[in-house]
Amino acid sequence: MSDPAARAGSPSSSPAERERTVLVTGASGFIGGHVARRLIAEGRRVRCLVRASSDTTALRATGAQLVVGELADADSLAAAAAGCARAVHCAALVSDWATTREIVRTNVHGTRALLAACAAAGVARVVHVSTTDVYGHPGVPVQESFVPERFSNWYAQSKLEAEAHVRAAQESGSLEAVVLRPATVYGPGSEDVVGEIARAVRARHMLLVGGGRAIAGLCYVENVVDAVSLALARDAAAGESFNVSDGLRVTWRQFVDDIAAGLGSPRPRLSLPYGVAHALGRALEGGYRALRTATGVSLPPLLSRQAVQVLGVDQAFSGEKARELLGWEPRVGYAEGLAATLAWLRDEYLGYA
């Protein structure tokens, strides 16, 4: 069932009203929430597709229009896309221990369904937020044209397959499409990355891989949103894929130590060699899948192969193409981004001053 406010964005809306209306999926999440707030601040009308189970308190406070539904529900997709000129697709199931069926249903079939709904509604451009995981963690800088040989987790595979549907939509002429591939996004609201690190640091069980020497590939969330805003507007973006990374040489060791220092916690010392951590992650994934099947437990494994790859392999991806074609630059530097992240951790996420 859609929010009554969403019906104001029907196909009968004026051309000017339609032109400034943007659909955002995944807006109750980390990146999608930042995207929605920025677009509203820029004067856009924002329509958000949200699940019935999502906490939409913050979104409602922004004045965004809400359509309650699922990527698997054609009717809610049609209602969400109606009257929109552009869309930003942030929704995804980020997991490498969920079942293959669950991951593919959301990331592949969901993306295909959204593209079809947008094309039917006359949406002119879709910006698809993907991930540098689609490169398969090569450990060396690669250009956007790089094609991986194999994957060790279904999340990365599903995101690459989703991109194939985005490219097909562009090639068919049904709409313009842009793919953004952020690396490791951090900032206020990053519960799954920064929040988990902070909790592990405070509990003194933060585990690094290979001593934390790998480059983290950090990109501050507002810098990612800058890229989204440019991708929505720039003619040169149509049909292109872009890496989005701040280009920092900050390692996981430095990032984790900086978080620990900002929280007044001891510097983490636990570390495993990459091979040992990868084998352990594989074993834990299998064990947790079996446990979930037997008991219905929803907690993720303590370590996974995807986490080991992210923590143990250099994420040094160039943002040069985004600079050249989009005019994008990482506006927020590391010191400023870290300070804002720590303030969120202390004041909101962890709940102490």
DOGURO-637725 format. One record per residue (C-alpha): residue in three letters; y, x, z. Coordinates in pm, whole numbers, plus 50000, padded with zeros to 5 digits. Example, Ala and Ser with C-alpha at 12.3 -4.5 7.8 and 13.67 -1.06 7.14 Angstrom:
2
kolnu residuo: ALA, yy: 49550, xx: 51230, zz: 50780
kolnu residuo: SER, yy: 49894, xx: 51367, zz: 50714
This chain:
353
kolnu residuo: MET, yy: 50000, xx: 50000, zz: 50000
kolnu residuo: SER, yy: 50339, xx: 50144, zz: 49905
kolnu residuo: ASP, yy: 50647, xx: 50171, zz: 50117
kolnu residuo: PRO, yy: 50896, xx: 49897, zz: 50022
kolnu residuo: ALA, yy: 51157, xx: 50165, zz: 49960
kolnu residuo: ALA, yy: 50939, xx: 50313, zz: 49686
kolnu residuo: ARG, yy: 50966, xx: 49997, zz: 49478
kolnu residuo: ALA, yy: 51333, xx: 50077, zz: 49423
kolnu residuo: GLY, yy: 51211, xx: 50356, zz: 49193
kolnu residuo: SER, yy: 51038, xx: 50119, zz: 48948
kolnu residuo: PRO, yy: 51062, xx: 50166, zz: 48570
kolnu residuo: SER, yy: 51361, xx: 49929, zz: 48572
kolnu residuo: SER, yy: 51573, xx: 50195, zz: 48745
kolnu residuo: SER, yy: 51874, xx: 50318, zz: 48552
kolnu residuo: PRO, yy: 51834, xx: 50633, zz: 48338
kolnu residuo: ALA, yy: 52060, xx: 50828, zz: 48574
kolnu residuo: GLU, yy: 51863, xx: 50715, zz: 48880
kolnu residuo: ARG, yy: 51533, xx: 50801, zz: 48712
kolnu residuo: GLU, yy: 51657, xx: 51146, zz: 48611
kolnu residuo: ARG, yy: 51722, xx: 51245, zz: 48971
kolnu residuo: THR, yy: 51398, xx: 51102, zz: 49111
kolnu residuo: VAL, yy: 51123, xx: 51353, zz: 49190
kolnu residuo: LEU, yy: 50769, xx: 51281, zz: 49309
kolnu residuo: VAL, yy: 50635, xx: 51529, zz: 49567
kolnu residuo: THR, yy: 50269, xx: 51536, zz: 49669
kolnu residuo: GLY, yy: 50162, xx: 51712, zz: 49987
kolnu residuo: ALA, yy: 50502, xx: 51648, zz: 50141
kolnu residuo: SER, yy: 50357, xx: 51603, zz: 50489
kolnu residuo: GLY, yy: 50232, xx: 51961, zz: 50469
kolnu residuo: PHE, yy: 50403, xx: 52298, zz: 50503
kolnu residuo: ILE, yy: 50531, xx: 52386, zz: 50155
kolnu residuo: GLY, yy: 50559, xx: 52026, zz: 50037
kolnu residuo: GLY, yy: 50769, xx: 51932, zz: 50338
kolnu residuo: HIS, yy: 51015, xx: 52213, zz: 50270
kolnu residuo: VAL, yy: 51028, xx: 52114, zz: 49902
kolnu residuo: ALA, yy: 51104, xx: 51749, zz: 49985
kolnu residuo: ARG, yy: 51384, xx: 51839, zz: 50228
kolnu residuo: ARG, yy: 51544, xx: 52082, zz: 49983
kolnu residuo: LEU, yy: 51540, xx: 51839, zz: 49693
kolnu residuo: ILE, yy: 51700, xx: 51571, zz: 49908
kolnu residuo: ALA, yy: 51967, xx: 51822, zz: 50014
kolnu residuo: GLU, yy: 52031, xx: 51892, zz: 49645
kolnu residuo: GLY, yy: 52101, xx: 51523, zz: 49586
kolnu residuo: ARG, yy: 51764, xx: 51423, zz: 49441
kolnu residuo: ARG, yy: 51584, xx: 51099, zz: 49521
kolnu residuo: VAL, yy: 51245, xx: 51208, zz: 49653
kolnu residuo: ARG, yy: 50930, xx: 50998, zz: 49636
kolnu residuo: CYS, yy: 50636, xx: 51124, zz: 49845
kolnu residuo: LEU, yy: 50269, xx: 51034, zz: 49802
kolnu residuo: VAL, yy: 50124, xx: 51045, zz: 50155
kolnu residuo: ARG, yy: 49787, xx: 50959, zz: 50303
kolnu residuo: ALA, yy: 49762, xx: 50679, zz: 50556
kolnu residuo: SER, yy: 49649, xx: 50933, zz: 50817
kolnu residuo: SER, yy: 49943, xx: 51170, zz: 50765
kolnu residuo: ASP, yy: 50221, xx: 51212, zz: 51021
kolnu residuo: THR, yy: 50524, xx: 51100, zz: 50821
kolnu residuo: THR, yy: 50777, xx: 51093, zz: 51106
kolnu residuo: ALA, yy: 50975, xx: 51390, zz: 50976
kolnu residuo: LEU, yy: 50965, xx: 51267, zz: 50617
kolnu residuo: ARG, yy: 51092, xx: 50921, zz: 50707
kolnu residuo: ALA, yy: 51383, xx: 51082, zz: 50891
kolnu residuo: THR, yy: 51494, xx: 51251, zz: 50568
kolnu residuo: GLY, yy: 51523, xx: 50921, zz: 50381
kolnu residuo: ALA, yy: 51245, xx: 51008, zz: 50137
kolnu residuo: GLN, yy: 51065, xx: 50716, zz: 49975
kolnu residuo: LEU, yy: 50698, xx: 50699, zz: 50075
kolnu residuo: VAL, yy: 50399, xx: 50570, zz: 49882
kolnu residuo: VAL, yy: 50085, xx: 50556, zz: 50092
kolnu residuo: GLY, yy: 49779, xx: 50648, zz: 49889
kolnu residuo: GLU, yy: 49538, xx: 50915, zz: 49772
kolnu residuo: LEU, yy: 49500, xx: 51141, zz: 49471
kolnu residuo: ALA, yy: 49173, xx: 50956, zz: 49407
kolnu residuo: ASP, yy: 49347, xx: 50615, zz: 49398
kolnu residuo: ALA, yy: 49484, xx: 50537, zz: 49051
kolnu residuo: ASP, yy: 49696, xx: 50246, zz: 49172
kolnu residuo: SER, yy: 49881, xx: 50450, zz: 49434
kolnu residuo: LEU, yy: 49931, xx: 50734, zz: 49184
kolnu residuo: ALA, yy: 50081, xx: 50490, zz: 48935
kolnu residuo: ALA, yy: 50314, xx: 50347, zz: 49202
kolnu residuo: ALA, yy: 50419, xx: 50696, zz: 49308
kolnu residuo: ALA, yy: 50491, xx: 50820, zz: 48956
kolnu residuo: ALA, yy: 50676, xx: 50509, zz: 48831
kolnu residuo: GLY, yy: 51044, xx: 50576, zz: 48774
kolnu residuo: CYS, yy: 51020, xx: 50953, zz: 48834
kolnu residuo: ALA, yy: 51151, xx: 51210, zz: 48587
kolnu residuo: ARG, yy: 50977, xx: 51507, zz: 48750
kolnu residuo: ALA, yy: 50699, xx: 51583, zz: 48996
kolnu residuo: VAL, yy: 50602, xx: 51869, zz: 49226
kolnu residuo: HIS, yy: 50231, xx: 51884, zz: 49307
kolnu residuo: CYS, yy: 50177, xx: 52059, zz: 49641
kolnu residuo: ALA, yy: 49879, xx: 51862, zz: 49771
kolnu residuo: ALA, yy: 49552, xx: 52055, zz: 49796
kolnu residuo: LEU, yy: 49246, xx: 52102, zz: 50013
kolnu residuo: VAL, yy: 49280, xx: 52463, zz: 50132
kolnu residuo: SER, yy: 48931, xx: 52553, zz: 50246
kolnu residuo: ASP, yy: 48639, xx: 52775, zz: 50157
kolnu residuo: TRP, yy: 48393, xx: 52615, zz: 50395
kolnu residuo: ALA, yy: 48428, xx: 52249, zz: 50299
kolnu residuo: THR, yy: 48165, xx: 52128, zz: 50055
kolnu residuo: THR, yy: 48209, xx: 52205, zz: 49687
kolnu residuo: ARG, yy: 48229, xx: 51831, zz: 49621
kolnu residuo: GLU, yy: 48517, xx: 51785, zz: 49867
kolnu residuo: ILE, yy: 48716, xx: 52078, zz: 49731
kolnu residuo: VAL, yy: 48668, xx: 51982, zz: 49366
kolnu residuo: ARG, yy: 48748, xx: 51614, zz: 49432
kolnu residuo: THR, yy: 49090, xx: 51697, zz: 49573
kolnu residuo: ASN, yy: 49196, xx: 52012, zz: 49390
kolnu residuo: VAL, yy: 49048, xx: 51951, zz: 49045
kolnu residuo: HIS, yy: 48991, xx: 51578, zz: 48999
kolnu residuo: GLY, yy: 49300, xx: 51495, zz: 49206
kolnu residuo: THR, yy: 49522, xx: 51718, zz: 48994
kolnu residuo: ARG, yy: 49381, xx: 51571, zz: 48673
kolnu residuo: ALA, yy: 49442, xx: 51217, zz: 48799
kolnu residuo: LEU, yy: 49798, xx: 51297, zz: 48902
kolnu residuo: LEU, yy: 49874, xx: 51449, zz: 48561
kolnu residuo: ALA, yy: 49738, xx: 51139, zz: 48389
kolnu residuo: ALA, yy: 49948, xx: 50910, zz: 48610
kolnu residuo: CYS, yy: 50260, xx: 51118, zz: 48546
kolnu residuo: ALA, yy: 50201, xx: 51117, zz: 48170
kolnu residuo: ALA, yy: 50151, xx: 50739, zz: 48170
kolnu residuo: ALA, yy: 50471, xx: 50691, zz: 48371
kolnu residuo: GLY, yy: 50676, xx: 50910, zz: 48139
kolnu residuo: VAL, yy: 50732, xx: 51190, zz: 48388
kolnu residuo: ALA, yy: 50892, xx: 51469, zz: 48187
kolnu residuo: ARG, yy: 50785, xx: 51775, zz: 48388
kolnu residuo: VAL, yy: 50529, xx: 51859, zz: 48657
kolnu residuo: VAL, yy: 50554, xx: 52173, zz: 48870
kolnu residuo: HIS, yy: 50209, xx: 52260, zz: 48999
kolnu residuo: VAL, yy: 50198, xx: 52476, zz: 49313
kolnu residuo: SER, yy: 49889, xx: 52693, zz: 49280
kolnu residuo: THR, yy: 49809, xx: 53026, zz: 49449
kolnu residuo: THR, yy: 49758, xx: 53394, zz: 49370
kolnu residuo: ASP, yy: 49400, xx: 53337, zz: 49493
kolnu residuo: VAL, yy: 49325, xx: 53234, zz: 49133
kolnu residuo: TYR, yy: 49318, xx: 53607, zz: 49048
kolnu residuo: GLY, yy: 49014, xx: 53656, zz: 49270
kolnu residuo: HIS, yy: 49180, xx: 53913, zz: 49499
kolnu residuo: PRO, yy: 49171, xx: 54211, zz: 49259
kolnu residuo: GLY, yy: 49346, xx: 54441, zz: 49508
kolnu residuo: VAL, yy: 49587, xx: 54572, zz: 49242
kolnu residuo: PRO, yy: 49907, xx: 54426, zz: 49092
kolnu residuo: VAL, yy: 49830, xx: 54197, zz: 48798
kolnu residuo: GLN, yy: 50034, xx: 54003, zz: 48547
kolnu residuo: GLU, yy: 50021, xx: 53624, zz: 48516
kolnu residuo: SER, yy: 49788, xx: 53654, zz: 48215
kolnu residuo: PHE, yy: 49513, xx: 53823, zz: 48421
kolnu residuo: VAL, yy: 49179, xx: 53637, zz: 48411
kolnu residuo: PRO, yy: 48936, xx: 53704, zz: 48697
kolnu residuo: GLU, yy: 48571, xx: 53775, zz: 48627
kolnu residuo: ARG, yy: 48423, xx: 53593, zz: 48926
kolnu residuo: PHE, yy: 48505, xx: 53425, zz: 49258
kolnu residuo: SER, yy: 48338, xx: 53434, zz: 49597
kolnu residuo: ASN, yy: 48478, xx: 53102, zz: 49721
kolnu residuo: TRP, yy: 48516, xx: 52756, zz: 49572
kolnu residuo: TYR, yy: 48876, xx: 52710, zz: 49682
kolnu residuo: ALA, yy: 49001, xx: 52981, zz: 49443
kolnu residuo: GLN, yy: 48772, xx: 52852, zz: 49168
kolnu residuo: SER, yy: 48899, xx: 52497, zz: 49213
kolnu residuo: LYS, yy: 49262, xx: 52604, zz: 49194
kolnu residuo: LEU, yy: 49196, xx: 52788, zz: 48869
kolnu residuo: GLU, yy: 49021, xx: 52481, zz: 48727
kolnu residuo: ALA, yy: 49316, xx: 52267, zz: 48834
kolnu residuo: GLU, yy: 49546, xx: 52502, zz: 48643
kolnu residuo: ALA, yy: 49334, xx: 52447, zz: 48331
kolnu residuo: HIS, yy: 49411, xx: 52075, zz: 48349
kolnu residuo: VAL, yy: 49781, xx: 52152, zz: 48392
kolnu residuo: ARG, yy: 49778, xx: 52372, zz: 48082
kolnu residuo: ALA, yy: 49589, xx: 52106, zz: 47887
kolnu residuo: ALA, yy: 49855, xx: 51849, zz: 47974
kolnu residuo: GLN, yy: 50125, xx: 52087, zz: 47851
kolnu residuo: GLU, yy: 49937, xx: 52165, zz: 47529
kolnu residuo: SER, yy: 49873, xx: 51797, zz: 47456
kolnu residuo: GLY, yy: 50245, xx: 51728, zz: 47465
kolnu residuo: SER, yy: 50203, xx: 51452, zz: 47724
kolnu residuo: LEU, yy: 50444, xx: 51631, zz: 47960
kolnu residuo: GLU, yy: 50596, xx: 51969, zz: 48039
kolnu residuo: ALA, yy: 50413, xx: 52169, zz: 48304
kolnu residuo: VAL, yy: 50495, xx: 52476, zz: 48513
kolnu residuo: VAL, yy: 50253, xx: 52666, zz: 48737
kolnu residuo: LEU, yy: 50378, xx: 52855, zz: 49042
kolnu residuo: ARG, yy: 50143, xx: 53097, zz: 49220
kolnu residuo: PRO, yy: 50277, xx: 53185, zz: 49565
kolnu residuo: ALA, yy: 50110, xx: 53466, zz: 49757
kolnu residuo: THR, yy: 50110, xx: 53449, zz: 50140
kolnu residuo: VAL, yy: 50375, xx: 53192, zz: 50230
kolnu residuo: TYR, yy: 50520, xx: 53213, zz: 50581
kolnu residuo: GLY, yy: 50803, xx: 53050, zz: 50771
kolnu residuo: PRO, yy: 50876, xx: 52761, zz: 51008
kolnu residuo: GLY, yy: 50599, xx: 52503, zz: 50985
kolnu residuo: SER, yy: 50328, xx: 52745, zz: 50875
kolnu residuo: GLU, yy: 50061, xx: 52622, zz: 51115
kolnu residuo: ASP, yy: 49760, xx: 52736, zz: 50914
kolnu residuo: VAL, yy: 49876, xx: 53097, zz: 50873
kolnu residuo: VAL, yy: 50153, xx: 53192, zz: 51115
kolnu residuo: GLY, yy: 50054, xx: 52937, zz: 51377
kolnu residuo: GLU, yy: 49692, xx: 53054, zz: 51381
kolnu residuo: ILE, yy: 49800, xx: 53418, zz: 51403
kolnu residuo: ALA, yy: 50035, xx: 53340, zz: 51691
kolnu residuo: ARG, yy: 49767, xx: 53156, zz: 51887
kolnu residuo: ALA, yy: 49517, xx: 53435, zz: 51828
kolnu residuo: VAL, yy: 49774, xx: 53695, zz: 51933
kolnu residuo: ARG, yy: 49852, xx: 53511, zz: 52256
kolnu residuo: ALA, yy: 49482, xx: 53461, zz: 52331
kolnu residuo: ARG, yy: 49424, xx: 53832, zz: 52256
kolnu residuo: HIS, yy: 49153, xx: 53769, zz: 51999
kolnu residuo: MET, yy: 49350, xx: 53835, zz: 51678
kolnu residuo: LEU, yy: 49115, xx: 54015, zz: 51440
kolnu residuo: LEU, yy: 49245, xx: 54244, zz: 51167
kolnu residuo: VAL, yy: 49043, xx: 54365, zz: 50870
kolnu residuo: GLY, yy: 49038, xx: 54733, zz: 50781
kolnu residuo: GLY, yy: 49298, xx: 54812, zz: 51045
kolnu residuo: GLY, yy: 49546, xx: 54571, zz: 50885
kolnu residuo: ARG, yy: 49642, xx: 54825, zz: 50618
kolnu residuo: ALA, yy: 49640, xx: 54572, zz: 50332
kolnu residuo: ILE, yy: 49972, xx: 54448, zz: 50193
kolnu residuo: ALA, yy: 50018, xx: 54088, zz: 50308
kolnu residuo: GLY, yy: 50198, xx: 53960, zz: 49996
kolnu residuo: LEU, yy: 50451, xx: 53773, zz: 50207
kolnu residuo: CYS, yy: 50687, xx: 53517, zz: 50061
kolnu residuo: TYR, yy: 50927, xx: 53323, zz: 50282
kolnu residuo: VAL, yy: 50889, xx: 52951, zz: 50231
kolnu residuo: GLU, yy: 51252, xx: 52888, zz: 50133
kolnu residuo: ASN, yy: 51217, xx: 53154, zz: 49862
kolnu residuo: VAL, yy: 50918, xx: 52960, zz: 49729
kolnu residuo: VAL, yy: 51126, xx: 52642, zz: 49733
kolnu residuo: ASP, yy: 51397, xx: 52823, zz: 49535
kolnu residuo: ALA, yy: 51132, xx: 52892, zz: 49269
kolnu residuo: VAL, yy: 51027, xx: 52525, zz: 49270
kolnu residuo: SER, yy: 51387, xx: 52409, zz: 49223
kolnu residuo: LEU, yy: 51437, xx: 52648, zz: 48932
kolnu residuo: ALA, yy: 51103, xx: 52553, zz: 48776
kolnu residuo: LEU, yy: 51208, xx: 52187, zz: 48777
kolnu residuo: ALA, yy: 51532, xx: 52260, zz: 48595
kolnu residuo: ARG, yy: 51502, xx: 52566, zz: 48369
kolnu residuo: ASP, yy: 51405, xx: 52504, zz: 48006
kolnu residuo: ALA, yy: 51240, xx: 52845, zz: 47986
kolnu residuo: ALA, yy: 50990, xx: 52748, zz: 48257
kolnu residuo: ALA, yy: 50801, xx: 52491, zz: 48048
kolnu residuo: GLY, yy: 50443, xx: 52594, zz: 47980
kolnu residuo: GLU, yy: 50467, xx: 52909, zz: 48191
kolnu residuo: SER, yy: 50293, xx: 53044, zz: 48502
kolnu residuo: PHE, yy: 50476, xx: 53251, zz: 48763
kolnu residuo: ASN, yy: 50376, xx: 53468, zz: 49057
kolnu residuo: VAL, yy: 50600, xx: 53406, zz: 49357
kolnu residuo: SER, yy: 50612, xx: 53689, zz: 49608
kolnu residuo: ASP, yy: 50898, xx: 53859, zz: 49789
kolnu residuo: GLY, yy: 50764, xx: 54197, zz: 49677
kolnu residuo: LEU, yy: 50753, xx: 54334, zz: 50032
kolnu residuo: ARG, yy: 50534, xx: 54630, zz: 50127
kolnu residuo: VAL, yy: 50477, xx: 54472, zz: 50470
kolnu residuo: THR, yy: 50115, xx: 54511, zz: 50579
kolnu residuo: TRP, yy: 49917, xx: 54272, zz: 50795
kolnu residuo: ARG, yy: 49935, xx: 54530, zz: 51073
kolnu residuo: GLN, yy: 50315, xx: 54523, zz: 51067
kolnu residuo: PHE, yy: 50340, xx: 54146, zz: 51032
kolnu residuo: VAL, yy: 50100, xx: 54076, zz: 51318
kolnu residuo: ASP, yy: 50265, xx: 54340, zz: 51536
kolnu residuo: ASP, yy: 50607, xx: 54190, zz: 51464
kolnu residuo: ILE, yy: 50483, xx: 53844, zz: 51564
kolnu residuo: ALA, yy: 50328, xx: 53986, zz: 51880
kolnu residuo: ALA, yy: 50651, xx: 54166, zz: 51972
kolnu residuo: GLY, yy: 50857, xx: 53853, zz: 51905
kolnu residuo: LEU, yy: 50632, xx: 53651, zz: 52135
kolnu residuo: GLY, yy: 50624, xx: 53917, zz: 52406
kolnu residuo: SER, yy: 50248, xx: 53965, zz: 52360
kolnu residuo: PRO, yy: 50044, xx: 54288, zz: 52347
kolnu residuo: ARG, yy: 49982, xx: 54450, zz: 52010
kolnu residuo: PRO, yy: 49643, xx: 54331, zz: 51877
kolnu residuo: ARG, yy: 49379, xx: 54603, zz: 51860
kolnu residuo: LEU, yy: 49068, xx: 54423, zz: 51732
kolnu residuo: SER, yy: 48964, xx: 54522, zz: 51378
kolnu residuo: LEU, yy: 48652, xx: 54518, zz: 51162
kolnu residuo: PRO, yy: 48572, xx: 54716, zz: 50846
kolnu residuo: TYR, yy: 48604, xx: 54501, zz: 50533
kolnu residuo: GLY, yy: 48232, xx: 54494, zz: 50451
kolnu residuo: VAL, yy: 48132, xx: 54394, zz: 50803
kolnu residuo: ALA, yy: 48401, xx: 54125, zz: 50821
kolnu residuo: HIS, yy: 48302, xx: 53982, zz: 50481
kolnu residuo: ALA, yy: 47935, xx: 53957, zz: 50578
kolnu residuo: LEU, yy: 48028, xx: 53795, zz: 50908
kolnu residuo: GLY, yy: 48256, xx: 53547, zz: 50733
kolnu residuo: ARG, yy: 47978, xx: 53446, zz: 50494
kolnu residuo: ALA, yy: 47738, xx: 53390, zz: 50785
kolnu residuo: LEU, yy: 47990, xx: 53188, zz: 50985
kolnu residuo: GLU, yy: 48074, xx: 52965, zz: 50688
kolnu residuo: GLY, yy: 47708, xx: 52879, zz: 50642
kolnu residuo: GLY, yy: 47659, xx: 52816, zz: 51011
kolnu residuo: TYR, yy: 47963, xx: 52592, zz: 51039
kolnu residuo: ARG, yy: 47861, xx: 52390, zz: 50732
kolnu residuo: ALA, yy: 47522, xx: 52329, zz: 50888
kolnu residuo: LEU, yy: 47684, xx: 52241, zz: 51221
kolnu residuo: ARG, yy: 47924, xx: 51996, zz: 51055
kolnu residuo: THR, yy: 47638, xx: 51826, zz: 50872
kolnu residuo: ALA, yy: 47442, xx: 51792, zz: 51195
kolnu residuo: THR, yy: 47720, xx: 51701, zz: 51438
kolnu residuo: GLY, yy: 48031, xx: 51608, zz: 51237
kolnu residuo: VAL, yy: 48238, xx: 51889, zz: 51391
kolnu residuo: SER, yy: 48563, xx: 51943, zz: 51197
kolnu residuo: LEU, yy: 48675, xx: 52279, zz: 51333
kolnu residuo: PRO, yy: 48688, xx: 52563, zz: 51075
kolnu residuo: PRO, yy: 48481, xx: 52878, zz: 51122
kolnu residuo: LEU, yy: 48636, xx: 53161, zz: 51324
kolnu residuo: LEU, yy: 48622, xx: 53384, zz: 51015
kolnu residuo: SER, yy: 48564, xx: 53312, zz: 50647
kolnu residuo: ARG, yy: 48530, xx: 53515, zz: 50329
kolnu residuo: GLN, yy: 48862, xx: 53380, zz: 50203
kolnu residuo: ALA, yy: 49037, xx: 53493, zz: 50522
kolnu residuo: VAL, yy: 48873, xx: 53835, zz: 50497
kolnu residuo: GLN, yy: 48987, xx: 53875, zz: 50137
kolnu residuo: VAL, yy: 49343, xx: 53775, zz: 50222
kolnu residuo: LEU, yy: 49358, xx: 54005, zz: 50525
kolnu residuo: GLY, yy: 49166, xx: 54294, zz: 50376
kolnu residuo: VAL, yy: 49278, xx: 54324, zz: 50012
kolnu residuo: ASP, yy: 49629, xx: 54417, zz: 49893
kolnu residuo: GLN, yy: 49826, xx: 54108, zz: 49784
kolnu residuo: ALA, yy: 50085, xx: 54307, zz: 49589
kolnu residuo: PHE, yy: 50180, xx: 54061, zz: 49315
kolnu residuo: SER, yy: 50491, xx: 54111, zz: 49106
kolnu residuo: GLY, yy: 50754, xx: 53840, zz: 49078
kolnu residuo: GLU, yy: 50917, xx: 54007, zz: 48777
kolnu residuo: LYS, yy: 50842, xx: 53722, zz: 48536
kolnu residuo: ALA, yy: 51002, xx: 53471, zz: 48772
kolnu residuo: ARG, yy: 51308, xx: 53694, zz: 48789
kolnu residuo: GLU, yy: 51332, xx: 53725, zz: 48412
kolnu residuo: LEU, yy: 51267, xx: 53364, zz: 48304
kolnu residuo: LEU, yy: 51377, xx: 53163, zz: 48607
kolnu residuo: GLY, yy: 51653, xx: 53385, zz: 48741
kolnu residuo: TRP, yy: 51469, xx: 53378, zz: 49075
kolnu residuo: GLU, yy: 51533, xx: 53629, zz: 49353
kolnu residuo: PRO, yy: 51395, xx: 53630, zz: 49709
kolnu residuo: ARG, yy: 51713, xx: 53507, zz: 49876
kolnu residuo: VAL, yy: 51587, xx: 53534, zz: 50236
kolnu residuo: GLY, yy: 51486, xx: 53883, zz: 50347
kolnu residuo: TYR, yy: 51207, xx: 53978, zz: 50583
kolnu residuo: ALA, yy: 51421, xx: 54024, zz: 50896
kolnu residuo: GLU, yy: 51586, xx: 53683, zz: 50855
kolnu residuo: GLY, yy: 51260, xx: 53510, zz: 50762
kolnu residuo: LEU, yy: 51075, xx: 53664, zz: 51056
kolnu residuo: ALA, yy: 51350, xx: 53564, zz: 51299
kolnu residuo: ALA, yy: 51341, xx: 53200, zz: 51180
kolnu residuo: THR, yy: 50962, xx: 53198, zz: 51198
kolnu residuo: LEU, yy: 50958, xx: 53336, zz: 51552
kolnu residuo: ALA, yy: 51220, xx: 53084, zz: 51662
kolnu residuo: TRP, yy: 50999, xx: 52801, zz: 51531
kolnu residuo: LEU, yy: 50694, xx: 52946, zz: 51704
kolnu residuo: ARG, yy: 50872, xx: 52978, zz: 52039
kolnu residuo: ASP, yy: 51075, xx: 52658, zz: 52034
kolnu residuo: GLU, yy: 50844, xx: 52413, zz: 51856
kolnu residuo: TYR, yy: 50491, xx: 52523, zz: 51778
kolnu residuo: LEU, yy: 50402, xx: 52707, zz: 52099
kolnu residuo: GLY, yy: 50653, xx: 52519, zz: 52308
kolnu residuo: TYR, yy: 50826, xx: 52784, zz: 52517
kolnu residuo: ALA, yy: 51170, xx: 52944, zz: 52505
